[in-house]
Amino acid sequence: MDEDFLLLNPGPVPVTDEVSAAMDEPMVSHRSASFEAVYERAQDGLDYVFEASTLDGTATETDAGGTSLVLNGTASMGMETAVANLVGSTGQSPASDRTQSGTAGDHVVALVNGKFGRRFARIAERYADVTRVEVPWGDSIPLSDVAAVVTDDTDLVTMVHNETSTGLLNPVAGVGRIADAHDARFVVDGVTSIGGDVFCLDPWNVDIAITDAQKALAAPPGISAMYVTEEVVDDLDGESAPFYQDLEWHLRKAESHQTPFTSAVPLFRAMAVAVEDIVAETMPARIRRHRRQAAAFRAGFTGMGLELFANAEDATVLSNTVTAVSLPDAVAGDDADAFFDGVEDRNVSISGGQAHLGGTIFRVSNMGGLPDEAILRGVRVVGEAMADAGVDVDVDAGLAAARAELDIAEAAPADD
């Protein structure tokens, strides 16, 4: 019998039946008391996720305070919203013209070691003068390189916490200290870490954090979430941002659990259920589960003879929600289809590399609420597809290593 479809892409991730069912409820007005109650539930759950993403569940934002928002767009909208409200103009004039308009002088330092760090830099370049701290995708960014370019004239530092394209967990705490020492605002893409790993707002000096519904929150794609600390509110300039992304307006409406414009009502309902599931599980338990499952993926793939892609050094470590693995020569480049087809034939979905990493790596996710058995199936299917494509791998060794990390004993053979 064919096994059920298993989604192991790094977003969208599987959602529960309860999350799916929430979207099927009768439609209501986004200006109704019923919707306001839904948004309040989502905000309450997001407050918990943003503020208590520690291994002991201790709130990390009790001093500065802040507001959780749900945005009617994916996290790329959230990234631009944060940048556009803190620096520059609407981006309709080229950088050379901004000098004459009085909006020049804004300086952003953008950290880039993967696709989404590059995206953050490209967004910032529409609004301000940007200095990139850039290394090859998959390499670690030395904190010394960041310290060398962040100055008292720097207005904003942007950074991706968990680089989805390469499987690296970047050192937000260290960069936050550097930004804070120069009174620069610090905006962090926590898209594939928040809801699945440790994320500390106040201790890491984060002013605005962004995440996406479809990642570790395990809600459907289409909306995103943002946490805006009270400390940064006075620096926001909604008039300089695109009309739809006026963050001051979003914050005012959020006080009454509304959005400035028509809300994606079914998606907000799904988000409310998803974050309530996280509250029920607790963030400490969720973080430990994600870390254990990521360790099992890493042990399983290396145990069968494959090599991890990312190069974690110094304060940078490997991701606990996304695992990136180098494709062996036999299935790299134009030959990668044989491997990916073998995975698909087994009713499992994984992701390849993005941009120039296509045909070089594959990526799997353990974000959301995957059971341990799904991790083992992912390891097995990758190993079987590799073997079918001509790669010499030891699937049994990989499974044994993954089971050891998950602390799952191998099932005894059935009696004849």
C-alpha positions in Angstrom: 0.0 0.0 0.0 1.3 3.5 -0.9 2.1 5.6 2.1 0.3 8.9 2.7 1.8 12.1 1.2 4.5 13.6 3.4 5.4 17.3 3.1 9.0 17.9 4.2 9.6 21.2 2.3 10.8 24.1 4.4 7.4 25.8 3.9 4.6 25.5 3.5 4.6 22.8 6.2 1.8 20.4 7.2 -1.1 21.8 9.2 -3.5 20.0 11.5 -7.0 19.0 10.8 -8.2 21.6 13.3 -6.2 24.4 11.6 -7.7 23.4 8.3 -11.2 23.2 9.7 -11.0 26.7 11.1 -10.9 28.0 7.6 -14.2 26.4 6.7 -16.2 28.3 9.3 -18.9 30.7 7.9 -17.6 34.0 6.6 -17.9 37.1 8.8 -17.1 40.7 8.3 -13.5 41.8 9.1 -15.1 44.7 11.0 -17.3 42.4 13.2 -16.9 41.6 16.9 -16.5 38.0 15.8 -13.4 38.7 13.7 -12.0 41.0 16.4 -12.2 38.0 18.8 -10.3 35.9 16.3 -7.6 38.5 15.9 -7.3 38.8 19.6 -6.8 35.1 20.0 -4.1 35.2 17.3 -2.4 38.1 19.0 -2.4 36.5 22.4 -0.9 33.3 21.0 1.7 35.2 19.1 2.6 37.2 22.2 3.4 34.0 23.8 5.4 32.7 20.9 7.4 35.9 20.5 8.0 36.5 24.1 8.5 33.0 25.6 10.7 31.2 22.9 13.2 30.0 25.5 14.0 26.6 26.8 12.5 27.4 30.2 9.5 29.4 28.9 10.6 32.6 30.6 9.3 35.7 29.0 12.0 37.8 27.4 10.2 41.0 26.6 8.8 42.0 30.0 10.7 45.2 30.2 10.3 46.8 26.8 6.9 45.4 26.0 5.5 45.2 22.5 2.7 44.4 20.1 2.1 41.3 17.9 0.6 42.0 14.5 -0.7 39.8 11.8 -0.1 41.1 8.3 -2.1 40.4 5.1 0.9 39.2 3.2 3.8 36.8 3.6 7.0 37.6 5.5 8.6 39.4 2.6 5.9 42.0 3.2 6.8 42.1 6.8 10.5 42.6 6.0 9.7 45.5 3.7 7.3 47.0 6.2 9.9 47.1 8.9 12.6 48.6 6.7 10.2 51.2 5.0 8.9 52.5 8.4 12.4 52.9 9.8 14.5 54.4 7.0 14.3 56.1 3.6 11.5 57.1 1.4 8.8 55.2 -0.5 11.5 54.0 -2.9 10.0 55.7 -5.9 13.1 57.8 -6.6 16.5 56.4 -7.4 19.1 56.5 -4.6 20.9 59.4 -6.4 17.7 61.5 -6.1 17.2 60.7 -2.5 20.2 62.8 -1.5 18.3 65.9 -2.8 15.0 65.0 -1.2 16.4 65.0 2.3 16.0 61.2 2.9 19.6 60.4 2.3 21.9 59.8 5.2 20.0 56.6 6.3 22.5 53.8 6.5 21.6 50.1 6.7 24.0 47.3 7.3 22.6 44.0 5.8 24.0 40.6 6.6 24.0 38.2 3.7 24.9 34.5 3.7 22.0 33.1 1.8 18.9 33.9 -0.3 16.9 35.5 2.4 19.7 37.7 3.7 20.1 38.8 0.1 16.4 39.6 -0.1 16.6 41.7 3.0 19.5 43.6 1.5 17.7 44.1 -1.8 14.6 45.5 0.1 16.8 47.9 2.1 18.5 49.1 -1.1 15.2 50.6 -2.2 15.0 52.8 0.8 18.6 53.7 2.0 22.3 53.4 1.5 23.2 49.8 2.3 26.5 48.2 3.3 26.4 44.4 2.8 28.4 42.1 5.1 28.4 39.2 2.7 30.0 35.7 2.6 29.3 32.8 0.3 26.0 31.1 0.8 26.3 28.5 3.5 29.3 30.1 5.2 29.3 31.8 8.6 29.4 35.6 9.0 32.2 36.6 11.3 31.0 39.0 14.0 34.2 40.9 13.5 33.1 41.7 10.0 29.9 43.1 11.3 31.6 45.2 14.0 33.9 46.7 11.3 31.0 48.3 9.4 28.4 49.2 12.0 29.0 52.7 13.2 27.3 55.5 15.1 26.0 56.6 11.7 24.2 53.3 11.1 20.4 53.6 11.4 19.4 50.0 10.9 20.9 46.5 10.9 19.0 43.7 9.1 19.6 40.0 9.6 18.1 36.6 8.9 18.2 34.4 12.0 17.7 31.0 10.4 18.8 31.1 6.8 16.3 28.7 5.1 18.3 28.5 1.9 21.4 26.9 3.6 20.4 25.5 7.0 22.4 27.9 9.1 21.3 29.5 12.4 23.0 32.9 12.5 24.3 34.7 15.7 21.5 37.2 16.3 22.6 37.8 19.9 26.1 38.9 18.9 24.9 41.1 16.1 22.3 42.6 18.4 25.0 43.6 20.9 26.9 45.4 18.0 23.8 47.2 16.8 22.9 48.3 20.4 26.4 49.6 21.0 25.9 52.1 18.2 22.2 52.8 18.9 21.2 51.3 15.5 17.8 49.7 15.2 17.8 45.9 14.7 15.3 44.0 12.5 15.4 40.2 12.3 13.8 37.8 9.9 12.9 34.9 12.3 10.8 33.2 9.6 12.0 29.7 10.1 13.1 29.9 13.7 10.3 31.7 15.6 7.9 29.0 16.8 10.5 26.3 16.5 13.7 27.4 18.2 15.0 29.9 20.8 14.4 33.5 20.0 15.0 36.2 22.6 13.8 39.8 21.9 15.1 41.9 24.7 18.3 39.9 25.5 19.2 40.0 21.8 18.3 43.7 21.4 15.8 43.0 18.7 13.5 45.9 17.8 11.3 44.2 15.2 10.9 40.5 14.6 9.2 38.9 11.6 7.9 35.4 11.0 5.6 33.6 8.5 2.4 31.6 9.1 3.5 28.8 6.8 6.7 27.9 8.7 7.2 26.9 12.3 3.9 28.3 13.3 2.3 25.6 11.1 -0.5 27.7 9.7 -1.4 28.1 6.0 0.6 30.4 3.7 -0.6 33.9 2.9 -0.2 35.9 6.1 2.7 36.7 8.4 3.4 38.0 11.9 5.5 40.7 13.3 6.4 41.8 16.8 7.1 45.5 17.3 8.8 46.5 20.6 7.7 49.7 22.4 11.2 51.0 22.2 11.1 51.3 18.4 7.7 52.9 18.1 8.9 56.5 18.3 11.3 55.8 15.4 8.6 54.6 13.0 7.5 56.9 10.1 4.4 55.5 8.5 4.3 58.4 6.1 7.5 57.3 4.5 6.3 53.7 3.9 4.0 52.4 1.2 0.4 53.2 2.0 -0.5 49.5 2.6 2.5 49.1 5.0 2.1 52.1 7.3 3.2 50.4 10.5 1.9 53.2 12.7 -1.6 52.6 11.2 -1.3 48.8 11.7 -0.4 49.4 15.4 -3.3 51.8 16.0 -5.8 49.4 14.5 -4.3 46.4 16.4 -5.3 48.1 19.6 -8.9 47.2 18.8 -7.9 43.9 17.2 -8.4 45.0 13.6 -6.3 45.6 10.6 -6.3 48.8 8.5 -7.7 47.0 5.4 -9.7 43.9 4.6 -8.4 40.9 6.5 -7.9 37.4 5.2 -10.5 36.1 7.6 -10.1 32.3 7.1 -6.3 32.6 7.4 -6.5 34.6 10.6 -8.8 31.9 12.0 -6.3 29.3 11.1 -3.5 31.3 12.6 -5.4 31.6 15.9 -5.8 27.8 16.2 -2.2 27.2 15.2 -0.7 29.5 17.8 -3.1 28.1 20.5 -1.7 24.7 19.6 1.7 26.0 20.3 0.6 27.4 23.7 -0.8 24.0 24.6 2.4 22.3 23.7 4.5 25.0 25.3 7.5 26.6 23.7 10.1 24.8 25.7 8.7 21.4 24.7 8.3 22.6 21.1 11.9 23.8 20.9 13.3 20.6 22.4 11.3 18.5 19.9 12.5 20.6 16.9 16.1 20.3 18.1 15.8 16.5 18.6 14.3 16.0 15.2 16.8 18.2 13.4 19.6 16.2 15.2 18.0 13.0 13.9 17.9 14.3 10.3 21.6 15.3 10.5 22.6 12.0 12.1 20.5 10.0 9.6 21.9 11.6 6.5 25.5 11.7 7.7 25.1 8.1 9.0 24.2 6.8 5.6 27.3 8.6 4.1 26.0 12.0 2.9 27.6 15.4 3.8 25.8 18.4 5.3 26.1 21.5 3.2 26.5 24.5 5.6 29.7 25.5 7.2 28.9 26.5 10.8 31.8 28.3 12.6 32.3 30.5 15.6 28.9 31.7 16.9 27.0 30.3 14.0 25.4 26.8 14.4 23.4 24.5 12.2 19.7 25.1 11.9 17.2 23.2 14.1 14.3 23.5 11.7 15.9 23.1 8.2 18.6 20.6 7.1 20.6 21.2 4.0 22.6 18.3 2.5 25.1 18.3 -0.4 24.1 16.2 -3.4 26.8 13.6 -4.2 28.5 13.9 -7.5 26.5 11.0 -9.0 23.2 13.0 -8.6 24.5 16.6 -8.7 23.8 19.1 -11.5 21.8 17.8 -14.4 21.6 14.4 -12.8 19.7 15.6 -9.8 16.3 14.8 -11.3 16.9 11.1 -10.9 17.1 11.6 -7.1 14.3 14.0 -6.7 12.0 11.9 -8.9 12.8 8.9 -6.7 11.7 10.9 -3.6 8.5 12.1 -5.3 7.7 8.5 -6.4 7.6 7.6 -2.8 5.0 10.3 -2.0 7.4 12.6 -0.2 8.1 16.2 -1.0 11.5 17.8 -0.3 13.2 20.9 -1.7 16.3 21.4 -3.8 18.7 24.3 -3.6 17.7 27.9 -4.5 19.3 30.1 -7.2 22.9 28.9 -7.8 22.5 26.1 -5.3 20.1 24.3 -7.6 21.4 20.9 -8.4 23.9 21.2 -5.5 21.9 20.5 -2.4 18.6 19.2 -1.1 16.7 20.6 1.9 14.2 19.1 4.4 12.2 20.7 7.2 11.1 19.5 10.5 9.1 22.6 11.2 5.6 22.5 12.8 4.2 19.4 14.3 5.8 16.4 12.6 5.8 13.1 14.5 9.1 11.4 14.9 8.0 8.7 12.5 7.9 11.3 9.7 11.6 12.1 10.3 12.5 8.4 10.0 10.5 8.1 6.9 12.2 11.1 5.4 15.6 9.6 6.1 14.6 6.3 4.7 13.1 7.7 1.5 16.1 9.9 0.8 18.4 6.9 1.3 16.3 4.7 -1.0 16.1 7.4 -3.7 19.8 7.9 -3.5 20.5 4.2 -3.9 18.1 3.9 -6.8 20.0 6.8 -8.5 23.3 5.0 -8.1 24.7 6.5 -4.9 26.4 4.2 -2.5 24.6 4.8 0.8 24.0 2.7 3.9 20.3 3.3 4.6 20.2 1.0 7.6 23.0 2.9 9.2 21.3 6.2 8.6 18.1 5.0 10.1 19.9 3.6 13.1 21.6 6.9 13.7 18.3 8.8 13.4 16.6 6.4 15.8 19.3 6.9 18.3 18.8 10.7 18.3 15.0 10.3 18.5 15.5 7.6 21.2 13.2 5.2 19.2 14.0 1.5 19.3 13.8 -0.4 16.0 10.5 -2.3 15.8 10.8 -6.0 16.3 10.0 -8.2 13.3 6.5 -9.6 13.1 5.9 -13.2 14.0 5.4 -15.5 11.0 
